[in-house]
Amino acid sequence: QSIQAVMNFTLNFTITNLQFTADLQKPNSRRFKSTEKVMYHYVSLANNALLGHSSLSISHLLPSRGHFAYFHNRDDTGVDAMCSYRDEPSDLKFNRTTVYHELSKMTDGITKLGHYSLNSQSLYVNG
């Protein structure tokens, strides 16, 4: 039985219709918790679509609960989402360019994530 390494990467993007407030940097605040819940939901939906993509075979690409960070980006809110995946020997290797292009397709050209509007120049996959 093989051991599967869990690998991490970060998704960075900017939400243009979520005004940044200081409570987004306080993990115990109601606004942080409600925003994190929504972010987890949307990023998980993106994950499910990525896993179903035939050219991308990465197991368990998921945002880690408690691993969202929000930062002030002019009038907008920047998001860092720490994600992880299992590096399975039978899978294609993680390719951040492929993940970027698939996420771009799933977000209408990096413009929408659920009810959030995205800065189309803001998506970055670091891994």
Contact map, one row per residue, 1 for C-alpha under 8 A:
1110000000000000000000000000000000000000000000000000000000000000000000000000000000000000000000000000000000000000000000000000000
1111000000000000000000000000000000000000000000000000000000000000000000000000000000000000000000000000000000000000000000000000000
1111100000000000000000000000000000000000000000000000000000000000000000000000000000000000000000000000000000000000000000000000000
0111110000000000000000000000000000000000000000000000000000000000000000000000000000000111100000000000000000000000000000000000000
0011111000000000000000000000000000000000000000000000000000000000000000000000000000000111000000000000000000000000000000000000000
0001111100000000000000000000000000000000000000000000000000000000000000000000000000011110000000000000000000000000000000000000000
0000111110000000000000000000000000000000000000000000000000000000000000000000000000011110000000000000000000000000000000000000000
0000011111000000000000000000000000000000000000000000000000000000000000000000000001111000000000000000000000000000000000000000001
0000001111100000000000000000000000000000000000000000000000000000000000000000000001110000000000000000000000000000000000000000111
0000000111110000000000000000000000000000000000000000000000000000000000000000000111100000000000000000000000000000000000000000111
0000000011111000000000000000000000000000000000000000000000000000000000000000001111100000000000000000000000000000000000000011110
0000000001111100000000000000000000000000000000000000000000000000000000000000011110000000000000000000000000000000000000000111100
0000000000111110000000000000000000000000000000000000000000000000000000000000011100000000000000000000000000000000000001100111000
0000000000011111000000000000000000000000000000000000000000000000000000001001111000000000000000000000000000000000000001100110000
0000000000001111110000000000000000000000000000000000000000000000000000000001111000000000000000000000000000000000000111100000000
0000000000000111111000000000000000000000000000000000000000000000000000000011100000000000000000000000000000000000000111100000000
0000000000000011111000000000000000000000000000000000000000000000000000000001000000000000000000000000000000000000000111000000000
0000000000000011111100000000000000000000000000000000000000000000000000000001100000000000000000000000000000000000000100000000000
0000000000000001111110000000000000000000000000000000000000000000000000000011100000000000000000000000000000000000000000000000000
0000000000000000011111010000000000000000000000000000000000000000000000111011100000000000000000000000000000000000000000000000000
0000000000000000001111111000000000000000000000000000000000000000000000010000000000000000000000000000000000000000000000000000000
0000000000000000000111111100000000000000000000000000000000000000000000000000000000000000000000000000000000000000000000000000000
0000000000000000000011111110101100000000000000000000000000000000000000000000000000000000000000000000000000000000000000000000000
0000000000000000000111111110101100000000000000000000000000000000000001100000000000000000000000000000000000000000000000000000000
0000000000000000000011111110000100000000000000000000000000000000000011100000000000000000000000000000000000000000000000000000000
0000000000000000000001111111100100000000000000000000000000000000000000000000000000000000000000000000000000000000000000000000000
0000000000000000000000111111100110000000000000000000000000000000000000000000000000000000000000000000000000000000000000000000000
0000000000000000000000000111110110000000000000000000000000000000000000000000000000000000000000000000000000000000000000000000000
0000000000000000000000110111111110000000000000000000000000000000000000000000000000000000000000000000000000000000000000000000000
0000000000000000000000000001111111000000000000000000000000000000000000000000000000000000000000000000000000000000000000000000000
0000000000000000000000110000111111100000000000000000000000000000000000000000000000000000000000000000000000000000000000000000000
0000000000000000000000111111111111110000000000000000000000000000000000000000000000000000000000000000000000000000000000000000000
0000000000000000000000000011111111111000000000000000000000000000000000000000000000000000000000000000000000000000000000000000000
0000000000000000000000000000011111111100000000000000000000000000000000000000000000000000000000000000000000000000000000000000000
0000000000000000000000000000001111111110000000000000000000000000000000000000000000000000000000000000000000000000000000000000000
0000000000000000000000000000000111111111000000000000000000000000010100000000000000000000000000000000000000000000000000000000000
0000000000000000000000000000000011111111100000000000000000000000000000000000000000000000000000000000000000000000000000000000000
0000000000000000000000000000000001111111110000000000000000000000000000000000000000000000000000000000000000000000000000000000000
0000000000000000000000000000000000111111111000000000000000000000000000000000000000000000000000000000000000000000000000000000000
0000000000000000000000000000000000011111111100000000000000000010100000000000000000000000000000000000000000000000000000000000000
0000000000000000000000000000000000001111111110000000000000000000000000000000000000000000000000000000000000000000000000000000000
0000000000000000000000000000000000000111111111000000000000000000000000000000000000000000000000000000000000000000110000000000000
0000000000000000000000000000000000000011111111100000000000000110000000000000000000000000000000000000000000000000000000000000000
0000000000000000000000000000000000000001111111110000000000000110000000000000000000000000000000000000000000000000000000000000000
0000000000000000000000000000000000000000111111111000000000000000000000000000000000000000000000000000000000000000000000000000000
0000000000000000000000000000000000000000011111111100000000000000000000000000000000000000000000000000001001000000000000000000000
0000000000000000000000000000000000000000001111111110000000011100000000000000000000000000000000000000000000000000000000000000000
0000000000000000000000000000000000000000000111111111000000000000000000000000000000000000000000000000000000000000000000000000000
0000000000000000000000000000000000000000000011111111100000000000000000000000000000000000000000000000000001000000000000000000000
0000000000000000000000000000000000000000000001111111100100000000000000000000000000000000000000000010011000000000000000000000000
0000000000000000000000000000000000000000000000111111110111111000000000000000000000000000000000000000000000000000000000000000000
0000000000000000000000000000000000000000000000011111110100000000000000000000000000000000000000000000000000000000000000000000000
0000000000000000000000000000000000000000000000001111111110000000000000000000000000000000000000000000000000000000000000000000000
0000000000000000000000000000000000000000000000000011111110000000000000000000000000000000000000000000000000000000000000000000000
0000000000000000000000000000000000000000000000000000111110000000000000000000000000000000000000000000000000000000000000000000000
0000000000000000000000000000000000000000000000000111111111000000000000000000000000000000000100000110000000000000000000000000000
0000000000000000000000000000000000000000000000000010111111100000000000000000000000000000001110000000000000000000000000000000000
0000000000000000000000000000000000000000000000000010000111111000000000000000000000001111001111000000000000000000000000000000000
0000000000000000000000000000000000000000000000000010000011111000000000000000000000001111001000000000000000000000000000000000000
0000000000000000000000000000000000000000000000100010000001111100000000000000000000011100000000000000000000000000000000000000000
0000000000000000000000000000000000000000000000100010000001111110000000000000000000111100000000000000000000000000000000000000000
0000000000000000000000000000000000000000001100100000000000011111000000000000000000111000000000000000000000000000000000000000000
0000000000000000000000000000000000000001001100000000000000001111101000000000000011110000000000000000000000000000000000000000000
0000000000000000000000000000000000000000000000000000000000000111111100000000000011110000000000000000000000000000000000000000000
0000000000000000000000000000000000000001000000000000000000000011111100000000000000000000000000000000000000000000000000000000000
0000000000000000000000000000000000010000000000000000000000000001111100000000000000000000000000000000000000000000000000000000000
0000000000000000000000000000000000000000000000000000000000000011111110000000000111100000000000000000000000000000000000000000000
0000000000000000000000000000000000010000000000000000000000000001111111000000001111000000000000000000000000000000000000000000000
0000000000000000000000001000000000000000000000000000000000000000001111100000001110000000000000000000000000000000000000000000000
0000000000000000000000011000000000000000000000000000000000000000000111110000111100000000000000000000000000000000000000000000000
0000000000000000000100011000000000000000000000000000000000000000000011111000111000000000000000000000000000000000000000000000000
0000000000000000000110000000000000000000000000000000000000000000000001111111110000000000000000000000000000000000000000000000000
0000000000000100000100000000000000000000000000000000000000000000000000111111110000000000000000000000000000000000000000000000000
0000000000000000000000000000000000000000000000000000000000000000000000011111100000000000000000000000000000000000000000000000000
0000000000000001001100000000000000000000000000000000000000000000000000011111100000000000000000000000000000000000000000000000000
0000000000000111111100000000000000000000000000000000000000000000000000011111110000000000000000000000000000000000000000000000000
0000000000000111011100000000000000000000000000000000000000000000000001111111111000000000000000000000000000000000000000000000000
0000000000011110000000000000000000000000000000000000000000000000000001111001111100000000000000000000000000000000000000000000000
0000000000111110000000000000000000000000000000000000000000000000000111100000111110000000000000000000000000000000000000000000000
0000000001111000000000000000000000000000000000000000000000000000001111000000011111000000000000000000000000000000000000000000000
0000000001110000000000000000000000000000000000000000000000000011001110000000001111100000000000000000000000000000000000000000000
0000000111100000000000000000000000000000000000000000000000000011001100000000000111110000000000000000000000000000000000000000000
0000000111100000000000000000000000000000000000000000000000001111001000000000000011111000000000000000000000000000000000000000000
0000011110000000000000000000000000000000000000000000000000011111000000000000000001111100000000000000000000000000000000000000000
0000011100000000000000000000000000000000000000000000000001111100000000000000000000111110000000000000000000000000000000000000000
0001111000000000000000000000000000000000000000000000000001111000000000000000000000011111000000000000000000000000000000000000000
0001111000000000000000000000000000000000000000000000000001100000000000000000000000001111101011000000000000000000000000000000000
0001100000000000000000000000000000000000000000000000000001100000000000000000000000000111111000000000000000000000000000000000000
0001000000000000000000000000000000000000000000000000000000000000000000000000000000000011111100000000000000000000000000000000000
0000000000000000000000000000000000000000000000000000000000000000000000000000000000000001111100000000000000000000000000000000000
0000000000000000000000000000000000000000000000000000000011100000000000000000000000000011111110000000000000000000000000000000000
0000000000000000000000000000000000000000000000000000000111000000000000000000000000000000111111000000000000000000000000000000000
0000000000000000000000000000000000000000000000000000000011000000000000000000000000000010001111100000000000000000000000000000000
0000000000000000000000000000000000000000000000000000000001000000000000000000000000000010000111110000000000000000000000000000000
0000000000000000000000000000000000000000000000000000000000000000000000000000000000000000000011111110000000000000000000000000000
0000000000000000000000000000000000000000000000000000000000000000000000000000000000000000000001111111000000000000000000000000111
0000000000000000000000000000000000000000000000000000000000000000000000000000000000000000000000111111100000000000000000000000100
0000000000000000000000000000000000000000000000000000000100000000000000000000000000000000000000111111110000000000000000000000000
0000000000000000000000000000000000000000000000000100000100000000000000000000000000000000000000111111111000000000000000000000100
0000000000000000000000000000000000000000000000000000000000000000000000000000000000000000000000011111111100000000000000000011100
0000000000000000000000000000000000000000000000000000000000000000000000000000000000000000000000001111111110000000000000000000000
0000000000000000000000000000000000000000000000000100000000000000000000000000000000000000000000000111111111000000000000000000000
0000000000000000000000000000000000000000000001000100000000000000000000000000000000000000000000000011111111100100000000000000000
0000000000000000000000000000000000000000000000000000000000000000000000000000000000000000000000000001111111111100000000000000000
0000000000000000000000000000000000000000000000000000000000000000000000000000000000000000000000000000111111111100000000000000000
0000000000000000000000000000000000000000000001001000000000000000000000000000000000000000000000000000011111111100000000000000000
0000000000000000000000000000000000000000000000000000000000000000000000000000000000000000000000000000001111111111100000000000000
0000000000000000000000000000000000000000000000000000000000000000000000000000000000000000000000000000000111111111000000000000000
0000000000000000000000000000000000000000000000000000000000000000000000000000000000000000000000000000000111111111000000010000000
0000000000000000000000000000000000000000000000000000000000000000000000000000000000000000000000000000001111111111100001111110000
0000000000000000000000000000000000000000000000000000000000000000000000000000000000000000000000000000000000111111100011110000000
0000000000000000000000000000000000000000000000000000000000000000000000000000000000000000000000000000000000111111111111000000000
0000000000000000000000000000000000000000010000000000000000000000000000000000000000000000000000000000000000100111111111000000000
0000000000000000000000000000000000000000010000000000000000000000000000000000000000000000000000000000000000000001111100000000000
0000000000000000000000000000000000000000000000000000000000000000000000000000000000000000000000000000000000000001111110000000000
0000000000000011110000000000000000000000000000000000000000000000000000000000000000000000000000000000000000000001111111000000000
0000000000000011100000000000000000000000000000000000000000000000000000000000000000000000000000000000000000000011101111100000000
0000000000001111100000000000000000000000000000000000000000000000000000000000000000000000000000000000000000000111100111110100000
0000000000001111000000000000000000000000000000000000000000000000000000000000000000000000000000000000000000000110000011111110000
0000000000000000000000000000000000000000000000000000000000000000000000000000000000000000000000000000000000001110000001111110000
0000000000000000000000000000000000000000000000000000000000000000000000000000000000000000000000000000000000000100000000111110000
0000000000011100000000000000000000000000000000000000000000000000000000000000000000000000000000000000000000000100000001111111000
0000000000111100000000000000000000000000000000000000000000000000000000000000000000000000000000000001000000000100000000111111100
0000000000111000000000000000000000000000000000000000000000000000000000000000000000000000000000000001000000000000000000000111110
0000000011110000000000000000000000000000000000000000000000000000000000000000000000000000000000011011000000000000000000000011111
0000000011100000000000000000000000000000000000000000000000000000000000000000000000000000000000010000000000000000000000000001111
0000000111000000000000000000000000000000000000000000000000000000000000000000000000000000000000010000000000000000000000000000111
